[in-house]
Each structure stands twice: as C-alpha cells, then as structure tokens.
Amino acid sequence: MNPESYVVERPNRAVLIVRMRSKPRADGRQLPDASFTFRYGDPQYDLWERRYWEQRQRREEELASR
C-alpha cells in the first residue's frame, strides 16, 4: 500500500485513526476520505501502529533534510 494514500493519527496510546485518501473519480468528483478506528487488541492494530511509526519516521527525516 502506498504510504501517500493514508494518514495514521494516534490521539492516545490505545487508539489509531486511519484516514484513507480518496482519489478523484473519472467525472472529476472526489468522495470524502474514509476513516477507520483501531483500538489496542483489534486484529489490525499492530499493522497500523507499525505504519504509524514508519510515517512518523519519514516525517522526521523530511524535516531533518530541510
């Protein structure tokens, strides 16, 4: 999955919010982004927590290279 297609937010230690960015449709309209919430213990929590830390590391590297 392309890291540019989603954003992972972590409002607290036990919850992750994943926002999947929508793409423009053929007619030019764009649907709202899809949002998913994962709580600690959910089957996909570990996967998205790992992606959260990867996303955070990429942002830190971008800021350091400026």
C-alpha positions, 0 to 999 in steps of 0.5 A: 500500500502506498504510504501517500494514500493514508494518514495514521493519527494516534490521539492516545496510546490505545487508539489509531485513526486511519484516514484513507485518501480518496482519489478523484473519480473519472467525472472529476468528483472526489468522495470524502476520505474514509476513516477507520478506528483501531483500538489496542487488541483489534486484529489490525492494530499492530499493522497500523501502529507499525505504519504509524511509526514508519510515517512518523519516521519519514516525517522526521527525516523530511524535516531533518533534510530541510 
